[in-house]
Amino acid sequence: MKATAAASGTALPASGDTAHPAGPGLMIAALGVVFGDIGTSPLYAFKETMNPEHGVPFSPDAVLGLLSLIFWGLMFVVTLKYVVFVLRADHDGEGGILALQALARNAVSGPKTRPWVWRGIGFLGLVGAAMFYGDSLITPAISVLSAVEGLEVQAPVLQRVVIPITLAILVGLFMVQKKGTGVVGKIFGPVMLLWFLVLGVAGLWQVLQQPQVLAALDPRRAVGFLVVHRAQSLAVLGAVFLAFTGGEALYADMGHFGARPIRLAWLFIALPGLVLNYFGQGALVLANPAAIDNPFFRLFPSWGVLPMVVLAAMATVIASQAVISGAFSLTAQAMRMGYLPRMRVVQTSGTAIGQIYVPAVNWLLMVGVLLLVLGFRSSGALSAAYGIAVSITMVTTTLLAGIVAWGLWRWNKVAVVVGVAAFAAVDLTFVVSNSLKVAEGGWLTLAVAAGVMVLFTTWAKGRRLGLEAAAADSLPLRPFVESLALNMPHRVSGTAVFLNPDATAVPHALLHNLKHNQVLHEQVIVLRVLSCDTPRVDARLRIEAEQLMAGIWVVTARHGFMERADVPEFIRILAYQKTLAIDSMKTSYFVSRASVGEENLPGMNPVRRVLFGWLQRNAGRASDYFELPDNRLVEMGQRT
């Protein structure tokens, strides 16, 4: 059983290939979701590396050196690290920073594990997750804006409409999120396949005109550039890194397609298209240095610029959609793992659990993205804010994957240390290079990530303190049930389900029901719902039930962080397993809306206490989170 293997810390399958057989259809579908971000990087990445503000004068050697840095970065950072190494970290078929965090914790679990190790791994995972939200703001803004800027190549007079058109596209993108991505997603793959084919053909044509550009395949060109331009190298590397942003999506989206289709799509479609296009831009600039103002769109004849603007806009919308959907999924995972309060989550597909819509996140992202476009007003300016969050996420991924390789896969220790050190050295170099842009805009994504981290840690700590305070004031369940047997209240027909976070304590709602109504249902179920540190829970481990006396059960229901906490479904499973006569239409659900007072939040500073109180007041309803029917719900307040 996968859940048992994950819980015990034994090795899981090396990849998700068995769950996702590779095929042309799945490869093309992966193009639309996985490679949208990195696939649109040619719109702005090479142009930014040649920015004169970096202090590198234009020369053929400089062009070849920059192309060599981009090529070998794609090979080392994306291909070797993510495609070959990180994609092996399959957590029950799922990927992403929180899944990797859970795997790393499994790798170090044991009686001798020191608490600081456990907390350190948790911190790395939260940092990576928080940085993703900063990336979620920048990607839609810079991608769509860089595509629409192609209009300036067609006609410079159109410059004044770039911002309005960009804003209109982005508003439309966020407005349609509530409809779900299923219908639009069907065209994502074919559009991105066309995109990569056009990238490759356009670049190949220029390479054939200037074959000397292939000298950039020699890694000595990259090393020579860094040696000659030592003073400017960090600033330039911050721009080179733009060509790799989106590489982390290869792992984050593994659960949708599996490792093998992603590997094949990268190696045979995305990587060749990107390399040919970057080299084509370099060849064009070697032949015509004036083309550096927008080398991507100048690859095409004048009649082809407008169609490419349209195709680029579609590709950037797809890239933005992937990031927005990722923010929804990450928020849902964080809620189920106890890092965020409950929010309204709308399931937009009856068959695909991953297709969800989180209204609060959607509108916050939209406001942030629109403000970024209005504030920076060009993709070049936005590039200063791009990169720092992604580079930090890459560092956390490297460290967590190294822990998994060391403790879970039992790889050769020397090989793990050398490999992780090499990857970390490159990642940290990019962190340092991107940190030079903090004052120019990088502070924005760091501020967003810091804010998210404060939310994560404040809610997790406040929730833990609240549960501890409630447990201290609660009555033990088993003696309470034994006392009922001595003086049994009147039993009424039907089933009552009392949700309680502690399976050993008497639910607050049960006490109040007995006090005010003085009755007890024929079937009483005290239900604790646990979110596990795995994507999915094995069906045989989902329900654990014990009968305390006739008609009174204490039940623990488990779900993974990729599954919904569907309480009515849990009750149906319980009824089937224990052959209980439970009529869903005669089942009532009792929940307590707990409120933790400031006196029960020791160790939290006043600001965080106020923040936790605000989060409590604005948390979503338990009935929505647990999918309880409103017409059979009884909700009671509780202050601890």
NULUMLUM-403879 format. One line per field, with one value per residue (C-alpha): residue number from 0; residue in one letter; x, y, z. Coordinates in Angstrom, 1 decimal. Layout:
N
seq <- (NUM,...)
type <- (A,...)
x <- (X,...)
y <- (Y,...)
z <- (Z,...)
This chain:
640
seq <- (0,1,2,3,4,5,6,7,8,9,10,11,12,13,14,15,16,17,18,19,20,21,22,23,24,25,26,27,28,29,30,31,32,33,34,35,36,37,38,39,40,41,42,43,44,45,46,47,48,49,50,51,52,53,54,55,56,57,58,59,60,61,62,63,64,65,66,67,68,69,70,71,72,73,74,75,76,77,78,79,80,81,82,83,84,85,86,87,88,89,90,91,92,93,94,95,96,97,98,99,100,101,102,103,104,105,106,107,108,109,110,111,112,113,114,115,116,117,118,119,120,121,122,123,124,125,126,127,128,129,130,131,132,133,134,135,136,137,138,139,140,141,142,143,144,145,146,147,148,149,150,151,152,153,154,155,156,157,158,159,160,161,162,163,164,165,166,167,168,169,170,171,172,173,174,175,176,177,178,179,180,181,182,183,184,185,186,187,188,189,190,191,192,193,194,195,196,197,198,199,200,201,202,203,204,205,206,207,208,209,210,211,212,213,214,215,216,217,218,219,220,221,222,223,224,225,226,227,228,229,230,231,232,233,234,235,236,237,238,239,240,241,242,243,244,245,246,247,248,249,250,251,252,253,254,255,256,257,258,259,260,261,262,263,264,265,266,267,268,269,270,271,272,273,274,275,276,277,278,279,280,281,282,283,284,285,286,287,288,289,290,291,292,293,294,295,296,297,298,299,300,301,302,303,304,305,306,307,308,309,310,311,312,313,314,315,316,317,318,319,320,321,322,323,324,325,326,327,328,329,330,331,332,333,334,335,336,337,338,339,340,341,342,343,344,345,346,347,348,349,350,351,352,353,354,355,356,357,358,359,360,361,362,363,364,365,366,367,368,369,370,371,372,373,374,375,376,377,378,379,380,381,382,383,384,385,386,387,388,389,390,391,392,393,394,395,396,397,398,399,400,401,402,403,404,405,406,407,408,409,410,411,412,413,414,415,416,417,418,419,420,421,422,423,424,425,426,427,428,429,430,431,432,433,434,435,436,437,438,439,440,441,442,443,444,445,446,447,448,449,450,451,452,453,454,455,456,457,458,459,460,461,462,463,464,465,466,467,468,469,470,471,472,473,474,475,476,477,478,479,480,481,482,483,484,485,486,487,488,489,490,491,492,493,494,495,496,497,498,499,500,501,502,503,504,505,506,507,508,509,510,511,512,513,514,515,516,517,518,519,520,521,522,523,524,525,526,527,528,529,530,531,532,533,534,535,536,537,538,539,540,541,542,543,544,545,546,547,548,549,550,551,552,553,554,555,556,557,558,559,560,561,562,563,564,565,566,567,568,569,570,571,572,573,574,575,576,577,578,579,580,581,582,583,584,585,586,587,588,589,590,591,592,593,594,595,596,597,598,599,600,601,602,603,604,605,606,607,608,609,610,611,612,613,614,615,616,617,618,619,620,621,622,623,624,625,626,627,628,629,630,631,632,633,634,635,636,637,638,639)
type <- (M,K,A,T,A,A,A,S,G,T,A,L,P,A,S,G,D,T,A,H,P,A,G,P,G,L,M,I,A,A,L,G,V,V,F,G,D,I,G,T,S,P,L,Y,A,F,K,E,T,M,N,P,E,H,G,V,P,F,S,P,D,A,V,L,G,L,L,S,L,I,F,W,G,L,M,F,V,V,T,L,K,Y,V,V,F,V,L,R,A,D,H,D,G,E,G,G,I,L,A,L,Q,A,L,A,R,N,A,V,S,G,P,K,T,R,P,W,V,W,R,G,I,G,F,L,G,L,V,G,A,A,M,F,Y,G,D,S,L,I,T,P,A,I,S,V,L,S,A,V,E,G,L,E,V,Q,A,P,V,L,Q,R,V,V,I,P,I,T,L,A,I,L,V,G,L,F,M,V,Q,K,K,G,T,G,V,V,G,K,I,F,G,P,V,M,L,L,W,F,L,V,L,G,V,A,G,L,W,Q,V,L,Q,Q,P,Q,V,L,A,A,L,D,P,R,R,A,V,G,F,L,V,V,H,R,A,Q,S,L,A,V,L,G,A,V,F,L,A,F,T,G,G,E,A,L,Y,A,D,M,G,H,F,G,A,R,P,I,R,L,A,W,L,F,I,A,L,P,G,L,V,L,N,Y,F,G,Q,G,A,L,V,L,A,N,P,A,A,I,D,N,P,F,F,R,L,F,P,S,W,G,V,L,P,M,V,V,L,A,A,M,A,T,V,I,A,S,Q,A,V,I,S,G,A,F,S,L,T,A,Q,A,M,R,M,G,Y,L,P,R,M,R,V,V,Q,T,S,G,T,A,I,G,Q,I,Y,V,P,A,V,N,W,L,L,M,V,G,V,L,L,L,V,L,G,F,R,S,S,G,A,L,S,A,A,Y,G,I,A,V,S,I,T,M,V,T,T,T,L,L,A,G,I,V,A,W,G,L,W,R,W,N,K,V,A,V,V,V,G,V,A,A,F,A,A,V,D,L,T,F,V,V,S,N,S,L,K,V,A,E,G,G,W,L,T,L,A,V,A,A,G,V,M,V,L,F,T,T,W,A,K,G,R,R,L,G,L,E,A,A,A,A,D,S,L,P,L,R,P,F,V,E,S,L,A,L,N,M,P,H,R,V,S,G,T,A,V,F,L,N,P,D,A,T,A,V,P,H,A,L,L,H,N,L,K,H,N,Q,V,L,H,E,Q,V,I,V,L,R,V,L,S,C,D,T,P,R,V,D,A,R,L,R,I,E,A,E,Q,L,M,A,G,I,W,V,V,T,A,R,H,G,F,M,E,R,A,D,V,P,E,F,I,R,I,L,A,Y,Q,K,T,L,A,I,D,S,M,K,T,S,Y,F,V,S,R,A,S,V,G,E,E,N,L,P,G,M,N,P,V,R,R,V,L,F,G,W,L,Q,R,N,A,G,R,A,S,D,Y,F,E,L,P,D,N,R,L,V,E,M,G,Q,R,T)
x <- (0.0,1.4,0.0,1.7,5.0,4.9,4.0,6.8,9.4,10.2,11.0,8.2,8.2,10.8,8.4,4.8,5.1,3.0,0.0,0.5,1.4,3.3,1.8,1.6,-1.7,-0.3,2.9,1.0,-1.3,1.7,3.0,0.0,0.2,3.8,5.8,3.8,6.0,9.4,8.1,7.3,10.7,12.2,9.9,12.0,14.9,17.6,16.6,17.2,20.6,21.8,20.4,23.1,22.4,24.3,27.5,28.5,29.3,27.9,30.3,30.1,32.0,29.5,26.5,28.1,29.0,25.4,24.0,26.4,25.2,21.6,22.2,24.3,21.9,19.0,21.0,22.2,19.4,16.3,17.4,19.9,18.4,14.7,14.1,16.7,16.9,14.0,11.3,12.2,10.7,7.3,5.1,2.2,2.1,2.3,5.0,5.4,7.2,4.7,4.8,8.6,8.4,6.4,8.8,11.7,10.0,9.4,13.1,14.2,11.3,12.5,12.9,16.2,15.0,15.8,12.9,15.0,15.5,11.7,11.0,13.8,12.3,8.9,10.4,12.1,8.8,6.9,9.5,9.2,5.4,5.4,7.8,5.4,2.8,5.2,5.9,2.1,1.9,4.8,4.3,0.9,2.1,5.4,4.3,1.2,2.9,5.9,3.6,1.5,4.7,5.2,2.7,5.5,7.6,4.7,4.0,5.7,2.6,0.8,2.9,0.2,-2.3,0.0,-1.0,-4.8,-4.7,-2.6,-5.0,-8.0,-6.5,-5.6,-9.0,-10.7,-8.3,-9.2,-12.9,-13.2,-11.5,-14.9,-15.9,-13.1,-10.2,-11.6,-12.9,-10.1,-7.6,-8.4,-6.7,-3.8,-1.6,-2.1,-1.5,1.8,2.8,2.4,4.2,7.3,7.3,7.2,9.9,12.2,11.5,12.1,15.3,16.6,16.2,18.4,20.9,21.3,22.0,24.6,26.0,28.9,26.4,26.7,30.1,28.0,27.6,31.2,31.0,34.3,32.3,30.2,33.3,35.2,32.3,32.2,36.0,36.2,33.1,33.7,32.4,29.2,28.7,26.2,24.0,24.0,23.3,20.2,19.0,20.2,18.1,14.9,15.4,15.0,12.0,9.2,11.5,10.2,6.7,8.1,8.0,5.0,2.7,4.0,0.8,-1.2,0.8,3.5,7.3,7.7,5.4,7.0,10.5,9.7,7.9,10.9,13.6,11.9,9.7,10.2,14.0,14.8,12.3,13.8,17.4,16.8,14.9,17.6,20.3,18.2,17.9,21.6,22.2,19.9,21.7,25.1,23.9,21.9,22.8,19.9,17.5,18.4,15.5,13.2,15.0,12.1,9.6,12.3,12.9,9.7,9.0,6.8,3.7,4.2,4.6,0.9,0.0,2.9,1.6,-1.7,0.0,2.3,-0.7,-2.4,0.8,1.2,-2.4,-1.7,1.4,-0.5,-3.4,-1.0,0.4,-3.0,-4.3,-1.1,-1.9,-5.4,-4.0,-1.3,-3.9,-6.1,-3.1,-2.1,-5.6,-5.7,-2.3,-3.3,-1.3,-4.2,-7.7,-10.6,-11.6,-14.3,-13.2,-15.3,-14.9,-15.2,-15.1,-17.2,-14.4,-11.0,-10.4,-7.5,-9.7,-10.7,-11.4,-10.6,-12.4,-10.4,-7.1,-8.3,-9.4,-6.3,-4.1,-6.0,-5.6,-1.9,-1.2,-3.0,-1.2,2.1,1.3,0.3,3.3,6.1,4.5,7.1,8.4,11.9,11.1,9.1,12.1,13.8,11.1,11.2,13.6,14.4,11.4,11.9,15.6,14.9,12.3,14.9,17.3,14.7,13.8,17.5,17.9,14.7,15.4,18.9,17.4,15.1,17.9,20.0,17.4,14.6,16.3,19.5,21.8,25.5,26.2,29.3,27.3,24.4,26.6,28.6,25.5,23.5,26.5,26.8,23.1,23.0,26.1,24.4,21.1,22.7,24.7,21.4,19.9,22.8,22.6,18.8,19.3,21.0,17.6,15.8,15.8,14.6,11.5,12.6,11.5,7.9,8.0,10.0,7.4,4.6,6.4,7.2,3.5,2.4,5.0,3.5,0.1,1.2,3.1,0.5,-2.4,-0.5,0.7,-2.6,-4.6,-2.2,-2.5,-6.3,-6.5,-4.3,-6.5,-9.6,-8.1,-7.2,-10.9,-12.5,-14.1,-12.7,-15.0,-14.9,-15.9,-18.6,-20.2,-20.0,-21.9,-24.6,-25.2,-26.1,-28.6,-29.5,-31.3,-34.2,-33.1,-34.6,-34.4,-31.8,-28.0,-26.1,-22.5,-20.4,-17.3,-14.5,-10.7,-10.0,-11.3,-10.7,-12.7,-16.5,-17.6,-18.8,-21.8,-22.8,-22.8,-25.0,-27.4,-27.8,-28.1,-30.8,-32.6,-32.1,-32.1,-29.6,-29.9,-30.0,-26.7,-24.1,-20.8,-18.0,-15.9,-12.3,-11.1,-7.3,-5.3,-2.4,1.1,0.5,-1.3,-3.9,-4.8,-5.3,-8.9,-8.3,-6.8,-9.4,-11.8,-10.9,-14.0,-14.6,-17.9,-18.0,-21.5,-24.7,-25.2,-22.2,-19.1,-15.8,-14.5,-11.3,-11.4,-8.2,-7.6,-4.6,-3.7,-4.8,-8.3,-11.4,-12.6,-16.0,-17.7,-21.0,-18.8,-16.9,-20.1,-21.3,-18.0,-18.4,-22.0,-20.8,-17.8,-19.7,-23.1,-24.8,-28.3,-27.6,-30.2,-28.5,-31.7,-32.0,-28.5,-27.7,-24.3,-23.2,-20.1,-18.6,-17.3,-14.4,-12.9,-9.6,-9.3,-6.1,-5.5,-4.9,-2.3,0.9,4.1,2.5,3.2,0.2,0.4,0.2,-2.6,-4.6,-3.8,-4.9,-8.1,-8.8,-8.1,-10.5,-13.3,-12.9,-12.3,-14.8,-17.6,-16.8,-19.9,-18.4,-15.0,-16.4,-19.2,-22.0,-25.6,-27.0,-30.4,-29.1,-26.4,-26.4,-23.6,-22.7,-20.2,-17.4,-14.8,-11.7)
y <- (0.0,3.4,5.2,2.6,3.0,6.7,6.6,4.2,6.1,3.3,4.0,4.9,4.2,6.2,7.9,8.3,6.5,3.5,5.7,7.8,5.8,7.9,8.7,11.4,12.8,13.0,14.6,17.3,17.9,18.3,21.0,23.2,23.0,22.3,24.3,27.5,29.6,28.5,28.3,32.0,33.0,33.7,36.7,38.6,36.6,37.0,40.7,41.3,39.6,42.2,45.1,47.8,48.7,45.6,47.3,44.7,46.3,44.6,42.3,38.9,37.3,38.7,37.3,33.9,33.9,34.8,32.1,29.6,30.5,30.1,26.8,25.2,26.6,24.9,21.6,21.8,23.4,22.2,19.0,17.5,18.8,18.7,16.2,13.6,14.1,15.9,14.2,10.9,12.3,10.9,11.1,8.7,10.1,13.8,16.5,20.0,21.6,20.5,16.9,17.1,18.5,15.5,13.0,14.7,14.3,10.7,10.4,11.6,10.1,7.9,7.8,9.5,12.4,15.7,18.2,21.0,18.7,18.2,21.9,22.8,20.7,22.2,25.6,24.9,23.6,26.7,29.0,27.4,27.5,31.2,32.1,30.5,33.1,35.8,34.1,33.8,37.6,38.2,35.5,36.7,40.3,39.9,37.2,38.9,42.3,41.0,39.4,42.5,44.6,42.9,45.5,48.1,46.2,46.2,49.9,52.1,54.3,51.4,51.7,53.6,50.8,48.1,48.7,48.9,45.7,43.9,44.9,43.8,40.3,39.9,40.9,38.5,35.7,36.2,36.6,33.2,31.3,30.5,28.7,26.1,25.3,22.0,23.4,25.9,23.3,21.1,23.7,24.4,21.4,22.0,25.7,25.2,22.5,25.0,27.6,25.4,24.4,28.1,28.9,26.2,26.9,30.7,30.1,27.5,29.8,32.4,29.8,28.6,32.2,32.6,29.1,30.6,31.1,27.3,28.1,29.0,25.2,25.2,25.7,27.5,30.4,30.7,30.4,32.9,35.4,35.2,35.6,38.6,40.3,39.5,42.8,42.5,38.7,38.7,41.3,39.4,36.1,37.6,38.2,34.8,33.2,34.5,31.7,29.0,30.4,28.0,25.0,24.3,23.6,20.3,18.9,20.8,19.4,15.8,14.6,15.6,13.7,11.6,11.9,10.1,12.3,15.4,14.1,13.2,16.5,18.4,16.5,16.2,19.3,22.0,22.0,21.8,24.6,26.9,26.3,26.9,30.1,31.5,30.7,32.2,35.4,35.4,34.8,37.7,40.1,39.0,39.9,43.0,44.5,46.9,44.0,43.8,46.1,43.1,40.2,37.7,39.5,40.7,37.0,37.2,39.1,42.2,40.3,37.7,40.0,40.5,36.7,36.1,38.7,36.8,33.4,34.8,36.3,32.9,31.2,33.7,33.3,29.6,30.2,32.5,30.0,27.3,29.6,30.7,27.1,26.2,28.9,27.5,24.0,25.2,27.1,24.0,21.9,24.5,24.6,20.8,20.7,23.4,26.3,28.5,29.0,27.5,29.3,28.7,26.2,25.6,22.3,23.2,19.6,16.6,14.2,16.0,16.7,19.0,21.5,23.9,27.6,29.6,33.0,34.9,33.9,34.7,38.3,39.0,37.8,39.8,43.1,42.4,41.6,44.6,46.9,45.4,46.2,49.7,50.2,48.8,49.4,47.3,43.7,45.0,46.9,43.9,41.6,43.3,41.9,38.5,35.7,36.1,34.1,31.4,31.1,30.7,28.0,26.2,26.2,24.7,22.1,21.1,20.7,18.8,16.5,15.9,14.8,12.4,10.9,10.5,9.1,7.6,6.3,5.4,6.6,6.7,9.3,10.8,11.1,12.8,15.3,16.2,16.4,18.5,20.8,21.4,22.1,24.3,26.2,27.1,27.9,30.1,31.9,32.8,33.9,36.3,37.6,38.1,39.8,42.7,43.5,43.7,47.4,47.7,45.5,42.2,43.4,43.0,39.3,38.9,41.1,38.9,35.7,37.2,38.1,34.5,33.0,35.2,33.9,30.3,30.4,32.5,30.3,27.1,28.2,29.9,26.8,24.5,26.7,26.8,23.0,22.6,25.1,23.2,19.9,21.2,22.2,19.2,16.1,12.6,10.9,7.3,8.0,10.4,7.6,5.2,7.7,7.9,4.2,4.7,7.4,7.1,10.1,9.7,8.2,9.7,8.2,9.2,9.7,12.6,13.2,15.4,16.8,17.1,17.5,15.3,11.7,11.3,14.3,15.1,17.4,20.8,20.4,17.0,18.6,21.4,19.1,17.0,20.1,21.9,19.1,16.3,13.7,11.4,10.0,6.3,6.5,8.9,9.3,11.4,12.1,13.3,14.3,14.1,15.5,13.2,14.1,12.2,13.2,10.4,7.9,4.2,3.2,0.5,3.1,5.9,5.0,3.8,3.2,1.9,1.3,2.7,1.4,0.5,3.1,5.3,5.3,7.2,7.5,8.8,9.6,10.3,12.1,13.3,16.8,16.2,14.9,16.7,16.3,15.0,14.1,12.7,10.3,9.3,8.4,6.3,4.4,3.8,2.6,0.1,-1.1,-1.6,-2.5,0.4,1.4,5.1,7.0,10.0,12.0,11.4,12.3,15.6,17.2,19.1,21.4,23.9,27.2,27.6,31.0,31.2,34.1,36.1,34.8,31.3,32.5,32.6,33.3,35.2,38.9,41.3,41.9,38.2,37.8,40.4,38.8,35.4,36.9,38.4,35.1,33.4,35.8,35.5,31.8,29.9,27.9,24.4,23.2,24.3,22.8,19.4,19.5,19.3,19.8,23.1,21.6,19.0,21.2,22.5,24.9,26.1,28.7,27.9,30.2,28.8)
z <- (0.0,-1.0,2.1,4.3,2.5,2.8,6.5,7.3,5.4,2.9,-0.7,-3.0,-6.8,-8.6,-10.9,-11.7,-15.0,-14.1,-13.4,-16.5,-19.6,-22.0,-25.4,-28.0,-26.6,-23.1,-24.3,-26.2,-23.2,-21.0,-23.4,-22.6,-18.9,-17.9,-20.4,-20.8,-18.5,-19.7,-23.3,-23.4,-22.0,-25.4,-25.7,-23.2,-21.8,-24.6,-25.1,-21.4,-21.4,-24.0,-22.0,-22.1,-18.5,-17.5,-18.7,-21.3,-24.7,-27.7,-29.5,-31.3,-28.4,-25.9,-28.0,-28.2,-24.5,-23.5,-25.7,-24.3,-20.7,-21.7,-23.4,-20.7,-18.1,-19.8,-19.9,-16.3,-14.3,-16.2,-18.0,-15.5,-12.3,-12.9,-15.7,-14.6,-10.8,-9.2,-11.3,-9.6,-6.3,-6.9,-3.8,-4.6,-8.1,-7.1,-7.3,-6.1,-3.2,-0.5,-1.8,-1.7,1.8,2.9,1.2,2.9,6.2,5.5,4.7,8.2,10.2,13.1,16.8,16.7,14.5,16.1,16.3,14.6,11.5,11.2,11.6,9.2,6.5,7.1,6.9,3.5,2.1,3.3,1.9,-1.5,-1.4,-0.3,-3.1,-5.6,-4.9,-5.8,-9.0,-9.6,-9.6,-12.0,-14.6,-16.0,-16.0,-17.8,-20.2,-21.6,-21.6,-23.5,-26.1,-26.7,-27.0,-30.3,-31.7,-31.4,-33.9,-36.4,-35.8,-33.2,-33.0,-31.4,-28.3,-26.5,-26.8,-25.4,-21.7,-22.4,-24.5,-21.8,-19.1,-21.1,-21.8,-18.1,-16.8,-19.3,-18.1,-14.5,-15.2,-16.9,-14.1,-12.4,-15.6,-15.1,-17.4,-18.8,-22.1,-22.7,-21.7,-24.7,-27.0,-24.7,-25.9,-29.7,-29.4,-27.4,-29.9,-32.7,-30.6,-30.1,-33.8,-34.8,-32.3,-33.7,-37.4,-37.0,-35.1,-37.4,-40.4,-38.8,-37.7,-41.2,-42.3,-39.6,-38.7,-36.7,-33.9,-33.2,-31.6,-28.5,-28.0,-26.7,-22.8,-23.0,-24.5,-21.3,-19.0,-21.1,-20.9,-17.1,-16.9,-19.2,-17.7,-14.0,-12.8,-14.8,-14.5,-11.6,-13.2,-16.5,-14.8,-13.3,-16.9,-18.1,-15.3,-17.1,-19.6,-16.9,-15.0,-15.4,-15.1,-11.6,-13.2,-14.6,-11.1,-9.8,-12.5,-12.5,-10.8,-13.9,-16.5,-14.9,-15.3,-18.6,-20.8,-19.3,-19.9,-23.5,-24.2,-22.9,-24.7,-28.1,-28.4,-25.8,-25.4,-29.2,-29.9,-27.2,-28.1,-31.8,-31.0,-28.7,-31.2,-33.9,-32.0,-31.4,-35.1,-36.0,-33.7,-35.1,-38.5,-37.5,-34.1,-34.3,-33.9,-30.2,-29.4,-29.8,-31.3,-30.9,-33.1,-35.6,-36.4,-38.5,-41.7,-41.3,-42.5,-39.9,-36.9,-36.2,-36.4,-34.0,-31.6,-31.6,-31.2,-28.5,-26.7,-26.7,-25.4,-22.6,-21.6,-21.4,-19.3,-17.0,-16.7,-15.6,-12.8,-11.7,-11.5,-9.6,-7.1,-6.6,-6.1,-3.7,-1.6,-1.4,-0.3,2.3,3.7,4.1,5.7,8.3,7.0,5.8,7.1,5.2,2.0,-0.5,-3.1,-6.1,-8.0,-11.7,-13.0,-12.0,-13.0,-12.5,-8.8,-9.7,-11.5,-8.8,-8.4,-5.3,-5.6,-2.9,-4.5,-8.0,-7.2,-5.1,-7.9,-10.5,-8.5,-7.9,-11.6,-12.9,-10.4,-11.6,-15.2,-14.4,-12.1,-14.3,-17.8,-19.7,-19.7,-19.4,-16.2,-14.9,-15.5,-12.5,-10.2,-11.8,-10.8,-7.1,-6.0,-8.5,-7.7,-4.0,-4.8,-6.8,-3.8,-1.5,-4.1,-4.4,-0.6,-0.1,-3.1,-1.6,1.7,-0.2,-2.2,1.0,3.4,1.3,-1.9,0.0,-2.9,-2.5,0.1,-1.7,-5.0,-3.2,-1.5,-4.6,-6.8,-4.3,-3.7,-7.5,-8.0,-4.9,-5.9,-9.3,-7.6,-5.0,-7.7,-9.3,-6.0,-5.5,-9.1,-8.8,-5.4,-7.3,-8.7,-5.3,-5.2,-8.8,-8.2,-6.7,-3.3,-4.4,-4.8,-1.6,0.2,-1.1,-0.1,3.3,3.8,2.8,5.2,8.0,7.2,7.0,10.4,12.2,11.3,11.9,15.4,16.4,15.3,17.3,20.4,20.0,19.8,22.9,24.8,23.7,24.7,28.2,28.8,27.3,28.9,28.1,25.7,27.0,30.6,29.4,27.2,30.2,32.3,29.6,30.0,33.6,32.9,29.2,27.7,25.3,22.0,18.8,15.3,12.8,12.8,14.4,13.2,15.6,14.0,16.5,16.0,19.0,18.9,22.7,23.8,24.0,21.2,22.4,20.1,21.7,25.2,24.1,22.2,25.4,27.6,25.5,23.7,26.2,23.5,21.9,18.3,17.6,15.8,17.2,15.4,16.8,13.7,13.5,10.0,9.6,6.7,6.0,4.8,1.6,-1.7,-1.3,1.3,0.6,0.6,3.2,5.6,5.1,7.9,11.4,13.6,17.2,18.8,22.4,23.1,21.2,18.6,19.6,17.4,17.4,13.9,12.3,8.6,6.7,3.4,1.5,0.7,-2.9,-1.8,-0.6,3.0,1.9,5.2,3.7,1.6,4.7,6.4,3.4,3.5,7.3,6.8,4.1,6.1,9.4,7.8,9.6,8.7,8.0,6.0,4.5,4.5,8.3,9.1,10.9,11.1,14.2,14.0,16.4,15.1,17.5,18.3,20.2,22.6,22.8,26.4,24.8,22.4,24.5,22.7,19.8,19.6,19.6,15.8,15.1,17.6,15.8,12.4,13.7,15.1,11.6,9.9,12.3,11.6,7.9,7.6,5.4,6.8,8.0,6.1,2.8,3.6,4.7,2.0,4.5,3.3,4.6,5.3,7.7,9.4,13.0,13.8,17.3,18.5,20.9,22.5,24.0)
